[in-house]
Amino acid sequence: MTTPEFAHSTPTAAGPDVDLDCEFLPGDLTPAGLVSIGLTAGPGRSLYAVNADMDVAEVLRHPFLREHVWPHLPLTPDGFLIRSHPDVLSYEEIRQRVEAFFAELGDDVTLWVYCGAQDVIRLHTLWGNDWSVMPDTVPQWADDLARLRRKAGGAKLPQHPGRQHHALEDAEHQRRARAYLRSLARQAADIQRSAGAAPAWDDECTCVINCAEDPKTACSLSGRRHVHPEIPGMPGVYGPCPEHPDAPGDH
């Protein structure tokens, strides 16, 4: 297969960041192998879908999925999937919803995962892993939170506040964790600069999630570095922009 041009998926500083998480049957790239998908670009811009076409019997035979993933799906009191639930969609409907999600965001999206090569594959498999038919607005590649952990000295991720292995809640936690790791990495870079060393971390962005991302609520400090409040109990770690609570800190 001929690899298409990458120009349409090259991110810019002003493009939105999208966090992706999928739950799936390992090794099964057919439509039956996807369990759920979560995508978020911040408050009010999220997508969660459970695959009505998954191989339920195989999912329940898989110990990890049965214990950690299945209980978070829309279930009846006796443990059956509620197929009439609005989050439960056919594989074709999921593909359509995902295409519409990215189309609304435009073609300068930066996709984020956490140790997520398999998640990206599941996203692309919605179009048969054929980039020639995949919409241009769907990113062809993703950046990984694991890289930020390395830049931040291998720091642990913040505690997950919700349901682990729920695709959307994992994607939302990943978004918060990225803000935390970026703050740690910037601190390390500042220390290196003050010591006269070239920083191992550098980033041209003035905000991890650009405050100018939404023109309706653009921060007056967009385009300039500005101080966000410290996270309580974490001296020197800067938290969300006061104008955009979901935007990570900068300093």
C-alpha atoms as a printed R data frame, in Angstrom:
    type eleno elety resid chain resno       x       y      z
1   ATOM     1    CA   MET     A     1   0.000   0.000  0.000
2   ATOM     2    CA   THR     A     2   1.317   3.431 -0.850
3   ATOM     3    CA   THR     A     3   1.857   5.616  2.216
4   ATOM     4    CA   PRO     A     4  -0.086   8.877  1.774
5   ATOM     5    CA   GLU     A     5   1.302  12.320  2.480
6   ATOM     6    CA   PHE     A     6   1.623  13.318  6.133
7   ATOM     7    CA   ALA     A     7   0.946  17.012  5.583
8   ATOM     8    CA   HIS     A     8  -2.686  16.849  6.636
9   ATOM     9    CA   SER     A     9  -1.863  15.427 10.087
10  ATOM    10    CA   THR     A    10   1.060  17.664 11.007
11  ATOM    11    CA   PRO     A    11   0.070  19.414 14.273
12  ATOM    12    CA   THR     A    12   0.425  23.122 14.920
13  ATOM    13    CA   ALA     A    13   0.726  24.932 18.231
14  ATOM    14    CA   ALA     A    14  -2.844  26.205 17.961
15  ATOM    15    CA   GLY     A    15  -4.442  22.848 17.147
16  ATOM    16    CA   PRO     A    16  -6.374  20.981 19.823
17  ATOM    17    CA   ASP     A    17  -4.921  18.034 21.717
18  ATOM    18    CA   VAL     A    18  -7.052  14.890 21.674
19  ATOM    19    CA   ASP     A    19  -6.582  12.042 24.132
20  ATOM    20    CA   LEU     A    20  -7.444   8.522 23.025
21  ATOM    21    CA   ASP     A    21  -7.989   5.295 24.921
22  ATOM    22    CA   CYS     A    22  -9.434   2.007 23.702
23  ATOM    23    CA   GLU     A    23 -10.373  -1.280 25.329
24  ATOM    24    CA   PHE     A    24 -10.049  -4.307 23.084
25  ATOM    25    CA   LEU     A    25  -9.407  -8.004 22.701
26  ATOM    26    CA   PRO     A    26  -5.637  -8.468 22.324
27  ATOM    27    CA   GLY     A    27  -4.682  -9.646 18.865
28  ATOM    28    CA   ASP     A    28  -8.157  -9.249 17.382
29  ATOM    29    CA   LEU     A    29  -8.190  -6.458 14.798
30  ATOM    30    CA   THR     A    30 -11.594  -7.376 13.424
31  ATOM    31    CA   PRO     A    31 -14.682  -5.310 14.296
32  ATOM    32    CA   ALA     A    32 -15.440  -7.935 16.961
33  ATOM    33    CA   GLY     A    33 -12.202  -7.116 18.780
34  ATOM    34    CA   LEU     A    34 -13.023  -3.537 19.786
35  ATOM    35    CA   VAL     A    35 -14.754  -3.205 23.154
36  ATOM    36    CA   SER     A    36 -14.889   0.571 23.655
37  ATOM    37    CA   ILE     A    37 -13.280   3.823 22.621
38  ATOM    38    CA   GLY     A    38 -12.880   7.143 24.405
39  ATOM    39    CA   LEU     A    39 -11.776  10.449 22.876
40  ATOM    40    CA   THR     A    40 -11.593  13.830 24.573
41  ATOM    41    CA   ALA     A    41 -10.458  17.284 23.516
42  ATOM    42    CA   GLY     A    42 -11.568  18.850 26.802
43  ATOM    43    CA   PRO     A    43 -14.878  19.647 28.515
44  ATOM    44    CA   GLY     A    44 -17.823  19.336 26.192
45  ATOM    45    CA   ARG     A    45 -15.727  17.779 23.433
46  ATOM    46    CA   SER     A    46 -15.682  14.067 24.183
47  ATOM    47    CA   LEU     A    47 -16.816  10.833 22.572
48  ATOM    48    CA   TYR     A    48 -17.460   7.516 24.275
49  ATOM    49    CA   ALA     A    49 -18.758   4.436 22.509
50  ATOM    50    CA   VAL     A    50 -19.171   0.769 23.355
51  ATOM    51    CA   ASN     A    51 -19.061  -1.643 20.439
52  ATOM    52    CA   ALA     A    52 -22.327  -3.538 20.016
53  ATOM    53    CA   ASP     A    53 -20.513  -5.841 17.571
54  ATOM    54    CA   MET     A    54 -17.825  -6.995 20.019
55  ATOM    55    CA   ASP     A    55 -17.347 -10.717 20.621
56  ATOM    56    CA   VAL     A    56 -19.004 -10.751 24.036
57  ATOM    57    CA   ALA     A    57 -18.270 -14.407 24.697
58  ATOM    58    CA   GLU     A    58 -14.569 -13.898 23.996
59  ATOM    59    CA   VAL     A    59 -14.435 -10.750 26.114
60  ATOM    60    CA   LEU     A    60 -15.944 -12.635 29.049
61  ATOM    61    CA   ARG     A    61 -13.473 -15.488 28.545
62  ATOM    62    CA   HIS     A    62 -10.581 -13.038 28.905
63  ATOM    63    CA   PRO     A    63  -9.801 -12.743 32.665
64  ATOM    64    CA   PHE     A    64  -8.558  -9.148 32.597
65  ATOM    65    CA   LEU     A    65 -11.371  -7.836 30.428
66  ATOM    66    CA   ARG     A    66 -13.996  -9.732 32.419
67  ATOM    67    CA   GLU     A    67 -12.718  -8.341 35.737
68  ATOM    68    CA   HIS     A    68 -11.563  -4.830 34.867
69  ATOM    69    CA   VAL     A    69 -13.346  -3.708 31.691
70  ATOM    70    CA   TRP     A    70 -16.708  -5.443 31.435
71  ATOM    71    CA   PRO     A    71 -18.100  -4.057 34.756
72  ATOM    72    CA   HIS     A    72 -17.693  -0.471 33.482
73  ATOM    73    CA   LEU     A    73 -19.866  -1.039 30.407
74  ATOM    74    CA   PRO     A    74 -23.619  -0.297 30.397
75  ATOM    75    CA   LEU     A    75 -24.975  -3.483 31.962
76  ATOM    76    CA   THR     A    76 -28.252  -4.805 33.279
77  ATOM    77    CA   PRO     A    77 -28.391  -5.774 36.985
78  ATOM    78    CA   ASP     A    78 -27.643  -9.359 35.985
79  ATOM    79    CA   GLY     A    79 -24.586  -8.379 33.943
80  ATOM    80    CA   PHE     A    80 -25.784  -8.317 30.333
81  ATOM    81    CA   LEU     A    81 -24.862  -5.549 27.912
82  ATOM    82    CA   ILE     A    82 -27.682  -3.024 27.489
83  ATOM    83    CA   ARG     A    83 -27.800  -2.846 23.723
84  ATOM    84    CA   SER     A    84 -30.401  -0.070 23.784
85  ATOM    85    CA   HIS     A    85 -28.088   2.208 25.807
86  ATOM    86    CA   PRO     A    86 -27.099   5.367 23.871
87  ATOM    87    CA   ASP     A    87 -23.390   4.599 24.373
88  ATOM    88    CA   VAL     A    88 -23.719   1.176 22.724
89  ATOM    89    CA   LEU     A    89 -23.280   1.561 18.973
90  ATOM    90    CA   SER     A    90 -22.569  -0.669 16.016
91  ATOM    91    CA   TYR     A    91 -19.037  -0.684 14.649
92  ATOM    92    CA   GLU     A    92 -20.247   1.290 11.628
93  ATOM    93    CA   GLU     A    93 -21.922   3.878 13.867
94  ATOM    94    CA   ILE     A    94 -18.738   4.212 15.914
95  ATOM    95    CA   ARG     A    95 -16.748   4.871 12.742
96  ATOM    96    CA   GLN     A    96 -19.236   7.559 11.729
97  ATOM    97    CA   ARG     A    97 -19.176   9.190 15.183
98  ATOM    98    CA   VAL     A    98 -15.370   9.169 15.309
99  ATOM    99    CA   GLU     A    99 -15.163  10.685 11.835
100 ATOM   100    CA   ALA     A   100 -17.584  13.447 12.853
101 ATOM   101    CA   PHE     A   101 -15.647  14.053 16.092
102 ATOM   102    CA   PHE     A   102 -12.385  14.705 14.276
103 ATOM   103    CA   ALA     A   103 -14.053  16.620 11.450
104 ATOM   104    CA   GLU     A   104 -15.419  19.118 13.972
105 ATOM   105    CA   LEU     A   105 -11.928  19.674 15.438
106 ATOM   106    CA   GLY     A   106 -10.229  20.343 12.106
107 ATOM   107    CA   ASP     A   107  -7.046  18.959 10.578
108 ATOM   108    CA   ASP     A   108  -4.396  20.236 13.041
109 ATOM   109    CA   VAL     A   109  -5.120  17.819 15.873
110 ATOM   110    CA   THR     A   110  -2.358  16.362 18.039
111 ATOM   111    CA   LEU     A   111  -3.361  12.877 19.182
112 ATOM   112    CA   TRP     A   112  -2.137  11.596 22.567
113 ATOM   113    CA   VAL     A   113  -2.034   8.080 24.002
114 ATOM   114    CA   TYR     A   114  -0.287   6.372 26.911
115 ATOM   115    CA   CYS     A   115   1.822   3.397 25.804
116 ATOM   116    CA   GLY     A   116  -0.804   3.438 23.132
117 ATOM   117    CA   ALA     A   117   0.443   1.941 19.896
118 ATOM   118    CA   GLN     A   118  -2.390  -0.582 20.084
119 ATOM   119    CA   ASP     A   119  -4.924   2.177 20.713
120 ATOM   120    CA   VAL     A   120  -3.855   3.992 17.548
121 ATOM   121    CA   ILE     A   121  -4.126   0.751 15.591
122 ATOM   122    CA   ARG     A   122  -7.692   0.253 16.874
123 ATOM   123    CA   LEU     A   123  -8.556   3.791 15.827
124 ATOM   124    CA   HIS     A   124  -7.155   3.265 12.350
125 ATOM   125    CA   THR     A   125  -8.767  -0.173 12.085
126 ATOM   126    CA   LEU     A   126 -12.128   1.590 11.979
127 ATOM   127    CA   TRP     A   127 -11.086   2.216  8.346
128 ATOM   128    CA   GLY     A   128  -9.407  -1.135  7.849
129 ATOM   129    CA   ASN     A   129  -5.979   0.393  8.595
130 ATOM   130    CA   ASP     A   130  -6.162   1.837  5.094
131 ATOM   131    CA   TRP     A   131  -4.981   5.436  5.192
132 ATOM   132    CA   SER     A   132  -6.127   5.976  1.617
133 ATOM   133    CA   VAL     A   133  -9.757   5.802  2.806
134 ATOM   134    CA   MET     A   134  -9.295   7.159  6.332
135 ATOM   135    CA   PRO     A   135 -10.528  10.789  6.606
136 ATOM   136    CA   ASP     A   136  -7.796  13.412  6.442
137 ATOM   137    CA   THR     A   137  -8.805  14.836  9.820
138 ATOM   138    CA   VAL     A   138  -8.022  11.564 11.626
139 ATOM   139    CA   PRO     A   139  -4.373  11.757 12.783
140 ATOM   140    CA   GLN     A   140  -2.033   9.207 11.252
141 ATOM   141    CA   TRP     A   141   0.262   9.188 14.288
142 ATOM   142    CA   ALA     A   142   0.176   9.962 18.009
143 ATOM   143    CA   ASP     A   143   2.467  11.357 20.657
144 ATOM   144    CA   ASP     A   144   2.835   9.323 23.827
145 ATOM   145    CA   LEU     A   145   2.606  10.251 27.477
146 ATOM   146    CA   ALA     A   146   5.440   7.798 28.103
147 ATOM   147    CA   ARG     A   147   7.769  10.286 26.429
148 ATOM   148    CA   LEU     A   148   6.663  13.002 28.838
149 ATOM   149    CA   ARG     A   149   7.284  10.673 31.777
150 ATOM   150    CA   ARG     A   150  10.845  10.216 30.577
151 ATOM   151    CA   LYS     A   151  11.271  13.991 30.193
152 ATOM   152    CA   ALA     A   152   9.935  14.398 33.729
153 ATOM   153    CA   GLY     A   153  12.493  11.971 35.159
154 ATOM   154    CA   GLY     A   154  10.229   8.941 35.200
155 ATOM   155    CA   ALA     A   155   7.686  10.572 37.508
156 ATOM   156    CA   LYS     A   156   4.646   8.538 38.464
157 ATOM   157    CA   LEU     A   157   1.315   9.555 37.029
158 ATOM   158    CA   PRO     A   158  -1.162  11.246 39.362
159 ATOM   159    CA   GLN     A   159  -3.736   8.973 40.951
160 ATOM   160    CA   HIS     A   160  -6.649   8.061 38.704
161 ATOM   161    CA   PRO     A   161  -9.753   9.721 40.195
162 ATOM   162    CA   GLY     A   162 -12.306   7.649 38.315
163 ATOM   163    CA   ARG     A   163 -12.833   4.170 36.892
164 ATOM   164    CA   GLN     A   164  -9.669   2.651 35.490
165 ATOM   165    CA   HIS     A   165 -10.156   0.826 32.178
166 ATOM   166    CA   HIS     A   166 -13.227   2.852 31.305
167 ATOM   167    CA   ALA     A   167 -12.086   4.193 27.935
168 ATOM   168    CA   LEU     A   168 -13.321   7.764 28.303
169 ATOM   169    CA   GLU     A   169 -12.341   8.153 31.956
170 ATOM   170    CA   ASP     A   170  -8.877   6.837 31.125
171 ATOM   171    CA   ALA     A   171  -8.580   9.364 28.287
172 ATOM   172    CA   GLU     A   172  -9.664  12.183 30.618
173 ATOM   173    CA   HIS     A   173  -7.158  11.079 33.267
174 ATOM   174    CA   GLN     A   174  -4.463  10.961 30.608
175 ATOM   175    CA   ARG     A   175  -5.261  14.584 29.767
176 ATOM   176    CA   ARG     A   176  -4.816  15.644 33.403
177 ATOM   177    CA   ALA     A   177  -1.670  13.550 33.774
178 ATOM   178    CA   ARG     A   178  -0.128  15.210 30.745
179 ATOM   179    CA   ALA     A   179  -0.565  18.627 32.372
180 ATOM   180    CA   TYR     A   180   1.158  17.382 35.516
181 ATOM   181    CA   LEU     A   181   4.073  15.798 33.650
182 ATOM   182    CA   ARG     A   182   4.547  18.893 31.506
183 ATOM   183    CA   SER     A   183   4.812  21.006 34.650
184 ATOM   184    CA   LEU     A   184   7.457  18.701 36.116
185 ATOM   185    CA   ALA     A   185   9.403  18.652 32.853
186 ATOM   186    CA   ARG     A   186   9.374  22.440 32.607
187 ATOM   187    CA   GLN     A   187  10.634  22.721 36.175
188 ATOM   188    CA   ALA     A   188  13.522  20.418 35.321
189 ATOM   189    CA   ALA     A   189  14.307  22.538 32.250
190 ATOM   190    CA   ASP     A   190  14.282  25.729 34.314
191 ATOM   191    CA   ILE     A   191  16.694  24.210 36.827
192 ATOM   192    CA   GLN     A   192  19.021  23.226 34.000
193 ATOM   193    CA   ARG     A   193  18.838  26.716 32.506
194 ATOM   194    CA   SER     A   194  19.621  28.340 35.869
195 ATOM   195    CA   ALA     A   195  22.664  26.082 36.142
196 ATOM   196    CA   GLY     A   196  23.830  27.191 32.702
197 ATOM   197    CA   ALA     A   197  23.116  23.854 31.067
198 ATOM   198    CA   ALA     A   198  21.136  23.300 27.909
199 ATOM   199    CA   PRO     A   199  17.709  21.996 28.968
200 ATOM   200    CA   ALA     A   200  16.773  18.481 28.001
201 ATOM   201    CA   TRP     A   201  13.203  19.730 27.681
202 ATOM   202    CA   ASP     A   202  12.164  22.575 25.471
203 ATOM   203    CA   ASP     A   203   8.829  23.416 23.967
204 ATOM   204    CA   GLU     A   204   7.800  26.334 21.815
205 ATOM   205    CA   CYS     A   205   4.232  26.271 23.113
206 ATOM   206    CA   THR     A   206   3.269  28.884 25.666
207 ATOM   207    CA   CYS     A   207   0.595  26.565 27.019
208 ATOM   208    CA   VAL     A   208   0.385  22.783 26.777
209 ATOM   209    CA   ILE     A   209  -3.198  23.186 25.653
210 ATOM   210    CA   ASN     A   210  -3.135  26.533 23.902
211 ATOM   211    CA   CYS     A   211  -5.354  29.089 25.618
212 ATOM   212    CA   ALA     A   212  -6.237  30.488 22.210
213 ATOM   213    CA   GLU     A   213  -7.625  27.107 21.175
214 ATOM   214    CA   ASP     A   214 -11.216  28.279 21.566
215 ATOM   215    CA   PRO     A   215 -11.647  31.833 20.198
216 ATOM   216    CA   LYS     A   216 -14.830  32.255 22.228
217 ATOM   217    CA   THR     A   217 -12.962  31.901 25.525
218 ATOM   218    CA   ALA     A   218  -9.408  32.838 24.538
219 ATOM   219    CA   CYS     A   219  -7.302  33.946 27.479
220 ATOM   220    CA   SER     A   220  -5.968  37.515 27.364
221 ATOM   221    CA   LEU     A   221  -2.492  36.068 27.941
222 ATOM   222    CA   SER     A   222  -2.642  33.705 24.960
223 ATOM   223    CA   GLY     A   223   0.660  33.645 23.118
224 ATOM   224    CA   ARG     A   224   2.669  34.652 26.200
225 ATOM   225    CA   ARG     A   225   4.001  32.560 29.048
226 ATOM   226    CA   HIS     A   226   1.944  33.184 32.143
227 ATOM   227    CA   VAL     A   227   1.694  31.800 35.641
228 ATOM   228    CA   HIS     A   228  -1.042  29.378 36.480
229 ATOM   229    CA   PRO     A   229  -1.778  28.671 40.162
230 ATOM   230    CA   GLU     A   230   0.231  26.020 41.963
231 ATOM   231    CA   ILE     A   231  -1.434  22.672 42.569
232 ATOM   232    CA   PRO     A   232  -2.246  22.441 46.316
233 ATOM   233    CA   GLY     A   233   0.263  20.256 48.102
234 ATOM   234    CA   MET     A   234   2.624  20.267 45.120
235 ATOM   235    CA   PRO     A   235   4.887  23.321 45.506
236 ATOM   236    CA   GLY     A   236   6.209  24.522 42.168
237 ATOM   237    CA   VAL     A   237   3.804  22.361 40.146
238 ATOM   238    CA   TYR     A   238   1.442  24.596 38.221
239 ATOM   239    CA   GLY     A   239  -2.127  23.664 37.552
240 ATOM   240    CA   PRO     A   240  -4.974  24.623 35.242
241 ATOM   241    CA   CYS     A   241  -5.355  27.976 33.581
242 ATOM   242    CA   PRO     A   242  -7.830  29.988 35.680
243 ATOM   243    CA   GLU     A   243  -9.664  30.930 32.492
244 ATOM   244    CA   HIS     A   244  -9.745  27.372 31.121
245 ATOM   245    CA   PRO     A   245  -9.974  24.806 33.956
246 ATOM   246    CA   ASP     A   246  -9.074  21.901 31.671
247 ATOM   247    CA   ALA     A   247  -5.932  23.579 30.311
248 ATOM   248    CA   PRO     A   248  -2.700  22.429 31.971
249 ATOM   249    CA   GLY     A   249  -0.356  24.794 33.738
250 ATOM   250    CA   ASP     A   250   2.568  26.745 32.420
251 ATOM   251    CA   HIS     A   251   5.244  28.733 34.207
